[in-house]
Amino acid sequence: MPAANLVQRLIAALEQIEIIDAHEHLSPERVRTSAKVDVFTLFSHYTRRDLMVARMSESDYEVTRNTDLPLDYRWKLFAPYWEHIRWGSYARAALIAAKKFYGADDISERTYADISQKMAKANTPGIYQRVLKDACNIRTALTQAARTDVGQPLLTPVMPLVTEMEVWDQVCRPAVMDWQGNLRPMDPAIAVSSLDDLVAANRSYIKQVKSEGAVGLKMVSNPYRSPSRQAALECFEDLRKGTASSLPAVNPLRDYVVDEMIKCSEEENLVVCVHTGYWGDFRTLDPLHMIPILERHPSVRFDMYHLGYPWVRESIMLGKGFANVWLNFCWTHIISQRFATDALDEVIDLVPTNKVIGFGGDYALAVEKVYGHLVMAREDIASVLAGRIERGQMTEDQALTLARRWLWDNPRELYQLGL
C-alpha cells in the first residue's frame, strides 16, 4: 500500500481540481426541494438494490419511503437490514454524506432523527449549489433526467435514445424513458404511420434536444444486429397492421432505427453514451455487443459507462482498440473501490490518457451522495497515483496533471463543453 501521507497529500490536491461530473440522474432542483426528505432519502437509488438482496421485501422498502408514516416506525423496520449493508460501497457514500452535511458520525438509532430534521431544514433552493459547487467543486454535471430543463449551467442534459420498439403504441407514439422507467412522449403531436415517419420523428427529437442544450444521447449495450431497412419495414408493417402483436426486445426495427439515430448523432456532433454491464439481467449488457456499432460508426464519439462491470477487461480493451471510445469511470467507485482502483491502474498501462473520464456520481434525488461518491473517487485516484509515484513511474506533478485530465480536460473535450 502506498504511504498514507502521500495519499492524503494527493487527495488534498485533488480537492482543488475543478470537476466535470460526467454522469448523474439529477432532475431540476425544484424536484428535490418539493420532495419530503429524511434519512431514508439517503437510501434511495442504489442502496435499494442492496437492501433487496439482503432480503428486505419491496413492500417494506416502500414503507420506509412513505414520509406520511412515523419516522421511528420506519427506522425499526429498516434497522436490521441496514446492519447487513452498512459495509458496502453504496452505503459508504451515504455515511460520508451524512457526516459532511448533517454532522452525523454514523447513521444509527442515535442519529437518524437528527439527520432527518437537518435534511428537511436544508432542503431549500440552492441545495444543488451548496452540494455540487461549494462542497464538490463541480462546475457542471452531465445529467440524465429525460428532460432538458434541468437548470443549466450547473446541470447539462444528456438525453436518451429511443430504443423501445416492441409494440405498436411504442412505435406510433415514440417516447423516451427516464432512469426510473417512466415514459415521456417525444412530442404528443407526432403521428407516425410509416417507417420514414418514425425515423424523421427521432431525427427531429435529436435536433430539438440539442437546441435545448443536450450534449449527448444515451443507449444501452444490448445485442444489435446489422441494420436492414427491408427487415425493419416488414416489422413496422407487421405491428401497424396487427399481424404481430409484439416484437422481441431485439428486433430488426430497433436495429435499423437506432443505427439511424447514431448517424444523426454524428451529424449533430453529439456524444453517444452507452450503459454497459451491471444492471438487472446483466447478461444482455455485455460491452462487447457494441463492437459492430463501433466499427460501423468510426467517427461517432462513444462514452462507455461503468467499465462494463463485471466485464472490466473487455471494456478496457474497447478503449485500447477503438479510437472512438472513451472509458467512463462513472458509478465504478461505489460499485467497489477495490475494482475501481485495480481497473484504473490497469487503464494507465493500456489506454491513452486522453480517453479516460474519472468521475460520475450517478445519483438522482439524494444529491448529497454525489459528495460521498466523489470522496471515494478521490481516494481511489490518489491511491493509484501514489503507487505509481512510489514506484518511480511518475512525479507528483505528473500525477496531478493526469488526474486533471481525467476529471476536467477529458470530459470537457469529449463533450465539447464551452467552459
MOPE-V83361 format. One record per backbone hydrogen bond with DSSP energy under -0.5 kcal/mol. NH is the residue of the N-H (numbers start at 1). CO is the residue of the C=O. If there is no record, write none. Layout:
nh:NH co:CO
nh:NH co:CO
This chain:
nh:7 co:3
nh:8 co:4
nh:9 co:5
nh:10 co:6
nh:11 co:7
nh:12 co:8
nh:13 co:9
nh:14 co:10
nh:15 co:11
nh:16 co:13
nh:17 co:14
nh:19 co:137
nh:20 co:407
nh:21 co:19
nh:21 co:140
nh:22 co:20
nh:22 co:359
nh:24 co:142
nh:25 co:363
nh:31 co:28
nh:32 co:28
nh:32 co:29
nh:33 co:29
nh:34 co:30
nh:35 co:32
nh:37 co:35
nh:41 co:38
nh:42 co:38
nh:42 co:39
nh:43 co:40
nh:44 co:41
nh:47 co:44
nh:48 co:45
nh:49 co:45
nh:49 co:46
nh:50 co:46
nh:51 co:47
nh:52 co:48
nh:53 co:49
nh:54 co:50
nh:55 co:52
nh:56 co:51
nh:61 co:57
nh:62 co:58
nh:63 co:59
nh:64 co:60
nh:65 co:61
nh:66 co:63
nh:67 co:65
nh:69 co:66
nh:74 co:70
nh:75 co:71
nh:76 co:72
nh:77 co:73
nh:78 co:74
nh:79 co:75
nh:80 co:76
nh:81 co:78
nh:82 co:78
nh:83 co:79
nh:84 co:80
nh:84 co:81
nh:85 co:81
nh:86 co:82
nh:88 co:85
nh:92 co:88
nh:93 co:89
nh:94 co:90
nh:95 co:91
nh:96 co:92
nh:97 co:93
nh:98 co:94
nh:99 co:95
nh:100 co:96
nh:101 co:97
nh:102 co:97
nh:102 co:98
nh:103 co:99
nh:104 co:98
nh:105 co:103
nh:108 co:106
nh:111 co:108
nh:112 co:108
nh:115 co:111
nh:116 co:112
nh:117 co:113
nh:118 co:114
nh:119 co:115
nh:120 co:116
nh:121 co:117
nh:122 co:118
nh:123 co:119
nh:123 co:120
nh:124 co:122
nh:127 co:124
nh:130 co:126
nh:131 co:127
nh:132 co:128
nh:133 co:128
nh:133 co:129
nh:134 co:129
nh:135 co:130
nh:136 co:131
nh:137 co:133
nh:138 co:132
nh:139 co:19
nh:139 co:137
nh:140 co:19
nh:141 co:154
nh:142 co:21
nh:143 co:141
nh:143 co:156
nh:144 co:24
nh:145 co:143
nh:150 co:148
nh:154 co:151
nh:155 co:151
nh:156 co:141
nh:158 co:143
nh:159 co:216
nh:161 co:218
nh:163 co:161
nh:165 co:163
nh:170 co:167
nh:171 co:167
nh:172 co:168
nh:173 co:169
nh:174 co:171
nh:176 co:184
nh:178 co:182
nh:181 co:178
nh:184 co:176
nh:186 co:174
nh:187 co:174
nh:190 co:187
nh:192 co:172
nh:192 co:190
nh:193 co:191
nh:198 co:194
nh:199 co:195
nh:200 co:196
nh:201 co:197
nh:202 co:198
nh:203 co:199
nh:204 co:200
nh:205 co:201
nh:206 co:202
nh:207 co:203
nh:208 co:204
nh:209 co:205
nh:210 co:206
nh:211 co:207
nh:212 co:208
nh:213 co:210
nh:214 co:209
nh:215 co:157
nh:216 co:157
nh:217 co:271
nh:218 co:159
nh:219 co:273
nh:221 co:275
nh:222 co:220
nh:232 co:228
nh:233 co:229
nh:234 co:230
nh:235 co:231
nh:236 co:232
nh:237 co:233
nh:238 co:234
nh:239 co:235
nh:240 co:236
nh:241 co:237
nh:242 co:238
nh:243 co:238
nh:244 co:238
nh:247 co:166
nh:251 co:249
nh:255 co:251
nh:256 co:252
nh:257 co:253
nh:258 co:254
nh:259 co:255
nh:260 co:256
nh:261 co:257
nh:262 co:258
nh:263 co:259
nh:264 co:260
nh:265 co:261
nh:266 co:262
nh:267 co:263
nh:268 co:264
nh:269 co:266
nh:270 co:265
nh:271 co:215
nh:272 co:301
nh:273 co:217
nh:273 co:271
nh:274 co:303
nh:275 co:219
nh:277 co:285
nh:278 co:309
nh:282 co:280
nh:284 co:281
nh:285 co:282
nh:286 co:283
nh:289 co:286
nh:290 co:287
nh:291 co:288
nh:294 co:290
nh:295 co:291
nh:296 co:292
nh:297 co:293
nh:298 co:295
nh:300 co:297
nh:302 co:300
nh:302 co:324
nh:303 co:272
nh:303 co:301
nh:304 co:302
nh:304 co:326
nh:305 co:274
nh:305 co:303
nh:306 co:328
nh:307 co:328
nh:308 co:305
nh:309 co:306
nh:311 co:308
nh:312 co:310
nh:315 co:311
nh:316 co:312
nh:317 co:313
nh:318 co:314
nh:318 co:315
nh:319 co:315
nh:320 co:316
nh:321 co:317
nh:322 co:318
nh:325 co:322
nh:326 co:302
nh:327 co:355
nh:328 co:304
nh:328 co:326
nh:329 co:327
nh:329 co:357
nh:331 co:360
nh:332 co:329
nh:333 co:329
nh:334 co:331
nh:335 co:331
nh:335 co:332
nh:336 co:332
nh:340 co:336
nh:341 co:337
nh:342 co:338
nh:343 co:339
nh:344 co:340
nh:345 co:341
nh:346 co:342
nh:347 co:343
nh:348 co:344
nh:349 co:345
nh:350 co:346
nh:351 co:347
nh:355 co:352
nh:356 co:353
nh:357 co:327
nh:358 co:356
nh:358 co:406
nh:362 co:23
nh:367 co:365
nh:369 co:366
nh:370 co:367
nh:371 co:367
nh:371 co:368
nh:372 co:368
nh:373 co:369
nh:374 co:370
nh:375 co:371
nh:376 co:372
nh:377 co:373
nh:378 co:374
nh:379 co:375
nh:380 co:376
nh:381 co:377
nh:382 co:378
nh:383 co:379
nh:384 co:380
nh:385 co:381
nh:386 co:382
nh:387 co:383
nh:388 co:384
nh:389 co:385
nh:390 co:386
nh:391 co:387
nh:392 co:389
nh:393 co:388
nh:394 co:388
nh:399 co:395
nh:400 co:396
nh:401 co:397
nh:402 co:398
nh:403 co:399
nh:404 co:400
nh:405 co:401
nh:406 co:402
nh:407 co:403
nh:408 co:404
nh:409 co:404
nh:410 co:405
nh:412 co:408
nh:413 co:409
nh:414 co:410
nh:415 co:411
nh:417 co:412
nh:419 co:417
